[in-house]
Amino acid sequence: MNIMDKFQAGIEKILVPIASKLNAQRHICAIRDAFILTFPLTMAGSLMILLNFVLLSPDGFVAKIFKLGEIFPNLSDYQAIFSPVLKGSTDILAILVVFLIARNLAKQLKADDLLSGLTAVSVYFIIYPNYVSVEGTNHLVTKYMGAQGLFVAIIVGLVVGELMSILSKSDKLEIKMPEQVPPAVARTFKVLLPIIIITVSFSILNFIVQKVAPGGLHELVYNVIQKPLTSLGKNVGSVIGFALVSQLLWIMGIHGPNTIAAVRDTMFAEAGNANLAYVASNGSAWGAPFPVTWGGLNDAFANYGGSGCTLGLIIAIFIFSKAKDQRSIAKLSFAPGLFNINESIIFGLPIVLNPIYIIPFIITPIVNILIGYTAIVILEIIPPIAYGVPWTTPGPLIPFLGSGGNFMALLVGIVCLVVSVCIYAPFVIASSKATQKEMELKREKEQIS
């Protein structure tokens, strides 16, 4: 067994069992699926910001190109139509997440998923900071309804989901109703006592915590856990680390981004939402508070064609490969690859457990992350990628749109694509030669036989 085979066997022995357990672990699944389900809403909010400041702002790049400000003198007034979408998406992300996590977990544990989700929302507000009185009227602060409340939302969702599944299965706590009672009423009475126990317990816990930390559980958890994690997410090393783990999992045939999503999204969600809030207020990505985010570096520069920047691999195959099977797969993969869908090339070429393509598949995203980081943070030639852009946006258009239409960002994106082609090129040539040799040997054996 050569060194590459030993390396491959070692990775398979260590990573596959771990990744399989993570993908099957109910708490991680509940968190991951919750973020996946909230994605359409958060993306809707992101697109509305992009629309407001790219198309409906006189200073936006599309408005400037087509001189929309001159054609429509009150152009910016129409931003008020789309701005409220944020209030129903990113501004209430924690509330959406706490409901979905408890619901997902309860569903896995065969408990009442809907009432578990509703109970989790109730508990979230039971432990929420107290009302603030302004001119005799009570107001709830919105600080912890969005990304800043995510960690508490995750904890509450998991705890409530578990407790509801345990308590609701206890015969001693079940209130049985006569058969003639409507099913909806019987359903609520069945879990009435568990819900009362859970809500009262959290209320007592919150009362005790407030004696030590006046801001309650939200402020305590944020300062002790979430704030340090968010600070850790500011480091480009964290982005590279997650990218590395994701690529290693893909090599084993495991969906890397989905596997690490629960931890990754928790760490970077607050930073991404803070950037969105900044551009919503300022109309520009310049000066966004978090230049280093997962979406702002990995998605914007390292994922053209999908994980591993495989659009560069497809182009390299078109240019350098003489292997007919590889070229055929590349042709079939090009159209979906433009929109960052690359399962066909990952499993069709394949990249999975392919000793030739392992190295460029890992190296390319890391190099491109560093290129994006250099352009944004070190050289400061482009603004942070702060606007939300759909993950299916083709290649270099991601940093272009994500920066609010900065043409230098488009150029950096093109550079990343070229670099990815260059990194993959020697491995494509080597793979092509290996395939040709295999075909020649096969022909020789056929002639001999």
C-alpha positions as CSV (number, residue, x, y, z in Angstrom):
1,M,0.0,0.0,0.0
2,N,1.5,3.4,-1.1
3,I,1.5,6.6,1.0
4,M,-1.6,8.0,-0.7
5,D,-3.6,4.8,-0.1
6,K,-2.5,4.8,3.6
7,F,-3.5,8.4,3.9
8,Q,-6.9,7.7,2.3
9,A,-7.5,4.7,4.5
10,G,-6.6,6.7,7.6
11,I,-9.0,9.5,6.7
12,E,-11.7,7.0,6.0
13,K,-11.2,5.2,9.2
14,I,-11.3,8.4,11.3
15,L,-13.6,10.8,9.6
16,V,-16.4,8.6,8.2
17,P,-17.6,7.2,11.6
18,I,-17.5,10.7,13.2
19,A,-19.3,12.4,10.3
20,S,-21.9,9.6,10.1
21,K,-22.6,10.0,13.9
22,L,-22.8,13.8,13.5
23,N,-25.3,13.5,10.7
24,A,-27.5,11.1,12.7
25,Q,-27.2,12.9,16.0
26,R,-30.7,14.3,16.7
27,H,-29.7,17.6,18.3
28,I,-27.4,18.5,15.5
29,C,-30.0,17.5,12.9
30,A,-32.6,19.6,14.7
31,I,-30.4,22.7,14.7
32,R,-29.1,22.2,11.1
33,D,-32.6,21.7,9.7
34,A,-33.9,24.7,11.6
35,F,-31.4,27.0,9.8
36,I,-32.1,25.3,6.5
37,L,-35.8,26.1,6.9
38,T,-35.2,29.7,7.9
39,F,-32.9,30.3,4.8
40,P,-35.7,31.3,2.4
41,L,-36.9,34.0,4.8
42,T,-33.4,35.4,5.6
43,M,-32.6,35.4,1.9
44,A,-35.8,37.3,1.2
45,G,-34.6,40.0,3.6
46,S,-31.2,40.0,2.1
47,L,-32.6,40.4,-1.4
48,M,-34.8,43.3,-0.4
49,I,-31.8,45.2,1.0
50,L,-29.9,44.5,-2.3
51,L,-33.0,45.7,-4.2
52,N,-33.3,48.9,-2.1
53,F,-29.7,50.0,-2.4
54,V,-28.7,48.7,-5.8
55,L,-31.8,49.5,-7.8
56,L,-33.9,51.9,-5.7
57,S,-31.2,54.1,-4.4
58,P,-29.9,56.9,-6.7
59,D,-26.4,56.0,-5.6
60,G,-26.8,52.3,-6.4
61,F,-24.7,50.9,-9.3
62,V,-27.8,49.8,-11.4
63,A,-29.5,53.1,-10.7
64,K,-26.4,55.0,-11.8
65,I,-25.9,53.0,-15.0
66,F,-29.5,53.5,-16.1
67,K,-29.8,57.0,-14.5
68,L,-32.9,55.9,-12.7
69,G,-32.6,58.8,-10.2
70,E,-33.2,61.3,-13.0
71,I,-36.1,59.3,-14.5
72,F,-37.7,58.8,-11.1
73,P,-37.0,61.8,-8.9
74,N,-38.5,60.1,-5.8
75,L,-36.9,56.8,-6.4
76,S,-35.6,56.2,-2.9
77,D,-39.2,56.7,-1.5
78,Y,-40.0,53.2,-2.9
79,Q,-37.5,51.6,-0.5
80,A,-40.3,51.8,2.1
81,I,-42.2,49.1,0.2
82,F,-39.5,46.5,0.7
83,S,-37.8,47.5,4.0
84,P,-40.5,45.8,6.2
85,V,-39.5,42.4,4.9
86,L,-36.5,42.6,7.2
87,K,-38.8,42.8,10.2
88,G,-40.4,39.5,9.3
89,S,-37.1,37.7,8.5
90,T,-33.7,38.5,9.9
91,D,-35.1,40.7,12.7
92,I,-37.0,37.7,14.2
93,L,-34.5,35.0,13.3
94,A,-34.2,33.7,17.0
95,I,-37.9,33.3,17.3
96,L,-38.1,31.3,14.1
97,V,-35.1,29.1,15.2
98,V,-36.4,28.4,18.7
99,F,-39.7,27.2,17.3
100,L,-38.2,25.0,14.6
101,I,-35.5,23.4,16.7
102,A,-38.0,22.3,19.4
103,R,-40.4,21.1,16.7
104,N,-37.7,19.2,14.8
105,L,-36.5,17.5,17.9
106,A,-39.9,16.6,19.2
107,K,-40.8,15.2,15.8
108,Q,-37.7,12.9,15.9
109,L,-38.7,11.8,19.5
110,K,-42.3,11.1,18.4
111,A,-43.8,13.9,20.6
112,D,-46.3,16.6,19.7
113,D,-44.0,18.7,17.5
114,L,-46.4,21.7,17.0
115,L,-47.1,22.2,20.7
116,S,-43.4,21.7,21.5
117,G,-42.5,24.5,19.1
118,L,-45.1,26.8,20.5
119,T,-44.0,26.0,24.1
120,A,-40.4,26.8,23.1
121,V,-41.5,30.2,21.8
122,S,-43.4,30.8,25.1
123,V,-40.4,29.9,27.2
124,Y,-38.1,32.1,25.0
125,F,-40.2,35.1,26.0
126,I,-40.6,34.0,29.6
127,I,-36.9,34.4,30.0
128,Y,-36.7,37.4,27.7
129,P,-35.5,40.8,29.3
130,N,-38.2,42.7,31.1
131,Y,-40.3,45.4,29.6
132,V,-38.8,48.8,29.3
133,S,-41.2,51.6,30.4
134,V,-41.1,54.7,28.1
135,E,-43.5,57.5,29.0
136,G,-45.8,55.1,30.9
137,T,-45.9,52.5,28.0
138,N,-44.2,49.1,28.3
139,H,-41.9,48.1,25.4
140,L,-40.0,44.9,24.6
141,V,-36.4,45.5,23.3
142,T,-35.8,43.8,20.0
143,K,-32.1,43.2,20.7
144,Y,-32.4,39.4,21.3
145,M,-35.1,38.7,18.7
146,G,-32.6,38.5,15.9
147,A,-29.1,37.0,15.6
148,Q,-28.0,38.1,19.1
149,G,-30.6,35.8,20.6
150,L,-29.6,32.7,18.6
151,F,-27.6,30.9,21.2
152,V,-30.4,31.1,23.8
153,A,-32.8,30.1,21.1
154,I,-30.8,27.0,20.3
155,I,-30.5,26.1,24.0
156,V,-34.2,26.7,24.7
157,G,-35.3,24.8,21.6
158,L,-33.2,21.7,22.5
159,V,-34.2,21.7,26.2
160,V,-37.9,22.2,25.5
161,G,-37.9,19.6,22.8
162,E,-36.3,17.0,25.1
163,L,-38.5,17.9,28.1
164,M,-41.7,17.8,26.1
165,S,-40.9,14.4,24.7
166,I,-40.1,13.0,28.2
167,L,-42.9,14.5,30.1
168,S,-45.6,14.0,27.5
169,K,-45.0,10.3,27.5
170,S,-45.6,10.0,31.2
171,D,-49.0,8.5,32.0
172,K,-49.1,10.3,35.3
173,L,-49.0,13.7,33.6
174,E,-51.6,12.9,30.9
175,I,-55.1,14.3,31.3
176,K,-57.4,11.9,29.4
177,M,-60.5,13.3,27.9
178,P,-63.8,11.5,26.9
179,E,-64.0,10.2,23.4
180,Q,-66.7,12.7,22.4
181,V,-64.3,15.6,23.0
182,P,-62.9,17.1,19.7
183,P,-59.4,15.8,18.8
184,A,-57.9,19.3,18.9
185,V,-59.1,19.9,22.5
186,A,-58.0,16.4,23.6
187,R,-54.6,17.0,22.1
188,T,-54.0,20.2,24.1
189,F,-55.2,18.6,27.4
190,K,-52.9,15.6,26.8
191,V,-49.8,17.8,27.2
192,L,-51.3,20.5,29.4
193,L,-49.4,19.5,32.6
194,P,-46.0,19.1,30.8
195,I,-46.4,22.6,29.3
196,I,-47.3,24.1,32.7
197,I,-44.3,22.3,34.3
198,I,-41.9,23.5,31.7
199,T,-43.0,27.1,31.6
200,V,-43.2,27.5,35.4
201,S,-39.7,25.8,35.7
202,F,-38.2,28.3,33.3
203,S,-39.9,31.2,35.0
204,I,-38.4,30.1,38.4
205,L,-35.0,29.7,36.7
206,N,-35.2,33.1,35.2
207,F,-36.1,34.7,38.5
208,I,-33.0,33.1,40.2
209,V,-30.7,34.1,37.3
210,Q,-31.9,37.7,37.4
211,K,-30.7,37.9,41.1
212,V,-27.2,37.3,39.8
213,A,-27.4,38.8,36.3
214,P,-30.1,41.5,36.1
215,G,-30.2,41.2,32.3
216,G,-31.4,37.6,32.7
217,L,-30.5,34.5,30.8
218,H,-30.3,36.2,27.4
219,E,-27.6,38.7,28.5
220,L,-25.7,36.1,30.5
221,V,-25.6,33.5,27.7
222,Y,-24.7,36.1,25.1
223,N,-21.8,37.5,27.1
224,V,-20.4,34.2,28.3
225,I,-20.9,32.0,25.2
226,Q,-22.2,33.7,22.0
227,K,-20.1,36.8,22.1
228,P,-16.8,34.9,22.4
229,L,-17.9,32.5,19.6
230,T,-18.8,35.5,17.4
231,S,-15.3,37.0,18.2
232,L,-13.7,33.7,17.2
233,G,-15.7,33.9,13.9
234,K,-13.9,37.2,13.1
235,N,-10.7,35.3,12.5
236,V,-10.0,34.1,8.9
237,G,-8.5,31.0,10.5
238,S,-12.0,30.0,11.6
239,V,-13.3,30.3,8.0
240,I,-10.4,28.3,6.7
241,G,-10.8,25.7,9.4
242,F,-14.5,25.1,8.6
243,A,-13.7,25.0,4.9
244,L,-11.0,22.4,5.5
245,V,-13.3,20.2,7.5
246,S,-16.1,20.6,4.9
247,Q,-13.7,19.5,2.1
248,L,-12.4,16.5,4.0
249,L,-15.9,15.3,4.6
250,W,-16.8,15.7,0.9
251,I,-13.8,13.6,0.0
252,M,-15.4,10.8,2.1
253,G,-18.6,11.2,0.2
254,I,-20.3,13.1,3.1
255,H,-22.1,16.4,2.5
256,G,-19.6,18.7,4.3
257,P,-21.6,21.9,4.4
258,N,-24.6,20.2,5.8
259,T,-22.6,18.4,8.4
260,I,-20.9,21.5,9.9
261,A,-23.9,23.8,9.3
262,A,-25.2,23.7,12.9
263,V,-21.9,24.9,14.4
264,R,-20.9,27.2,11.5
265,D,-24.2,29.0,11.2
266,T,-24.4,29.6,15.0
267,M,-20.9,31.2,14.9
268,F,-21.3,33.4,11.9
269,A,-25.0,34.3,11.9
270,E,-24.8,37.3,14.1
271,A,-21.9,38.8,12.1
272,G,-23.8,38.3,8.8
273,N,-27.0,39.9,10.2
274,A,-25.0,42.8,11.6
275,N,-23.5,43.5,8.2
276,L,-27.0,43.4,6.7
277,A,-28.3,45.8,9.3
278,Y,-25.3,48.1,8.5
279,V,-25.9,48.2,4.7
280,A,-29.7,48.7,5.4
281,S,-28.8,51.8,7.4
282,N,-25.9,53.1,5.4
283,G,-26.7,52.0,1.9
284,S,-23.1,50.9,1.4
285,A,-20.9,47.8,2.3
286,W,-17.9,50.0,3.0
287,G,-17.3,50.0,6.7
288,A,-19.4,47.0,7.5
289,P,-18.5,45.8,11.0
290,F,-17.6,42.2,10.2
291,P,-15.4,42.0,7.1
292,V,-14.7,38.3,7.9
293,T,-17.7,36.0,7.7
294,W,-18.3,32.6,6.2
295,G,-20.5,34.0,3.4
296,G,-18.2,36.9,2.9
297,L,-15.1,34.8,2.2
298,N,-16.0,31.2,1.5
299,D,-19.2,31.6,-0.4
300,A,-18.1,34.8,-2.1
301,F,-14.6,33.6,-3.4
302,A,-14.1,29.9,-2.7
303,N,-17.3,28.1,-3.9
304,Y,-17.7,28.8,-7.6
305,G,-19.3,25.8,-9.0
306,G,-19.9,24.4,-5.5
307,S,-17.7,23.2,-2.8
308,G,-14.0,23.0,-3.9
309,C,-14.5,25.7,-6.5
310,T,-15.2,22.9,-9.0
311,L,-16.2,25.4,-11.8
312,G,-12.4,25.9,-12.1
313,L,-12.0,22.1,-12.4
314,I,-14.6,21.9,-15.1
315,I,-12.9,24.7,-17.1
316,A,-9.5,23.0,-16.6
317,I,-10.9,19.7,-18.0
318,F,-12.2,21.5,-21.0
319,I,-8.8,23.1,-21.6
320,F,-6.3,20.4,-20.6
321,S,-8.0,16.9,-20.5
322,K,-7.9,14.5,-23.4
323,A,-9.9,11.9,-21.5
324,K,-13.3,11.5,-23.2
325,D,-15.1,10.3,-20.1
326,Q,-13.9,13.3,-18.0
327,R,-14.8,15.7,-20.8
328,S,-18.3,14.1,-21.1
329,I,-18.8,14.5,-17.3
330,A,-17.6,18.1,-17.4
331,K,-20.0,18.9,-20.2
332,L,-22.9,17.5,-18.2
333,S,-21.7,19.3,-15.1
334,F,-21.1,22.7,-16.6
335,A,-24.7,24.0,-16.6
336,P,-25.5,23.1,-12.9
337,G,-21.9,24.1,-12.0
338,L,-22.7,27.7,-13.1
339,F,-25.3,27.8,-10.4
340,N,-23.0,26.1,-7.8
341,I,-24.5,22.6,-8.0
342,N,-21.7,20.1,-8.2
343,E,-22.9,16.7,-7.0
344,S,-22.6,15.4,-10.6
345,I,-18.9,16.1,-10.8
346,I,-18.1,15.2,-7.2
347,F,-19.7,11.8,-7.6
348,G,-19.4,11.4,-11.3
349,L,-15.7,12.2,-12.0
350,P,-15.4,11.3,-9.1
351,I,-13.7,13.5,-6.6
352,V,-14.8,11.3,-3.7
353,L,-11.9,9.1,-2.7
354,N,-10.0,10.1,-5.8
355,P,-6.3,10.4,-4.8
356,I,-5.5,12.7,-7.7
357,Y,-8.1,15.3,-7.0
358,I,-8.0,15.3,-3.2
359,I,-5.2,17.8,-3.0
360,P,-6.6,20.5,-5.3
361,F,-10.1,20.0,-4.0
362,I,-8.8,21.0,-0.5
363,I,-6.2,23.6,-1.5
364,T,-8.3,25.7,-4.0
365,P,-11.0,27.0,-1.6
366,I,-8.3,27.9,1.0
367,V,-6.2,29.8,-1.5
368,N,-9.3,31.7,-2.7
369,I,-10.4,32.5,0.8
370,L,-7.0,34.1,1.4
371,I,-7.3,36.0,-1.9
372,G,-10.6,37.4,-0.8
373,Y,-9.3,38.2,2.7
374,T,-6.3,40.0,1.3
375,A,-8.5,42.1,-1.0
376,I,-11.0,43.0,1.8
377,V,-9.0,43.2,5.0
378,I,-5.3,43.7,4.1
379,L,-5.4,45.8,0.9
380,E,-8.9,47.2,1.4
381,I,-9.4,47.5,-2.3
382,I,-13.0,46.1,-2.1
383,P,-15.7,46.5,0.6
384,P,-16.8,43.5,2.7
385,I,-19.3,41.2,1.1
386,A,-22.2,42.3,3.2
387,Y,-25.3,42.0,1.0
388,G,-27.0,38.6,1.0
389,V,-26.7,36.8,-2.3
390,P,-28.5,33.5,-3.2
391,W,-26.1,30.6,-3.2
392,T,-27.1,29.7,-6.8
393,T,-25.6,33.0,-8.1
394,P,-23.0,32.3,-10.8
395,G,-19.3,32.6,-9.7
396,P,-17.7,36.1,-9.6
397,L,-21.2,37.7,-9.6
398,I,-21.4,36.7,-5.9
399,P,-18.7,39.2,-4.7
400,F,-19.9,41.8,-7.2
401,L,-23.5,41.7,-6.0
402,G,-22.5,41.0,-2.4
403,S,-20.4,44.2,-2.3
404,G,-23.2,46.3,-3.7
405,G,-22.0,46.3,-7.3
406,N,-18.2,47.0,-6.8
407,F,-16.5,46.2,-10.1
408,M,-13.1,45.6,-8.3
409,A,-14.9,42.8,-6.4
410,L,-16.0,41.3,-9.7
411,L,-12.3,41.4,-10.9
412,V,-11.2,39.7,-7.7
413,G,-13.8,37.1,-8.2
414,I,-12.5,36.5,-11.8
415,V,-9.0,36.2,-10.4
416,C,-10.2,33.5,-7.9
417,L,-11.8,31.6,-10.8
418,V,-8.6,31.8,-12.9
419,V,-6.5,30.7,-9.9
420,S,-8.8,27.7,-9.3
421,V,-8.3,26.7,-13.0
422,C,-4.5,27.0,-12.6
423,I,-4.5,24.9,-9.4
424,Y,-6.6,22.2,-10.9
425,A,-4.7,22.2,-14.3
426,P,-1.7,20.0,-13.4
427,F,-3.9,17.4,-11.6
428,V,-6.3,17.3,-14.6
429,I,-3.3,16.7,-16.9
430,A,-2.0,14.0,-14.6
431,S,-5.5,12.4,-14.4
432,S,-5.8,12.6,-18.2
433,K,-2.4,10.8,-18.7
434,A,-3.3,8.2,-16.1
435,T,-6.6,7.5,-17.9
436,Q,-4.8,7.2,-21.3
437,K,-2.3,4.8,-19.8
438,E,-5.2,2.7,-18.4
439,M,-6.9,2.6,-21.8
440,E,-3.6,1.6,-23.5
441,L,-3.1,-1.2,-21.0
442,K,-6.6,-2.3,-21.5
443,R,-6.2,-2.4,-25.3
444,E,-3.0,-4.4,-25.0
445,K,-4.7,-7.0,-22.7
446,E,-7.6,-7.2,-25.2
447,Q,-5.1,-7.8,-28.1
448,I,-3.2,-10.4,-26.1
449,S,-6.4,-12.2,-25.2
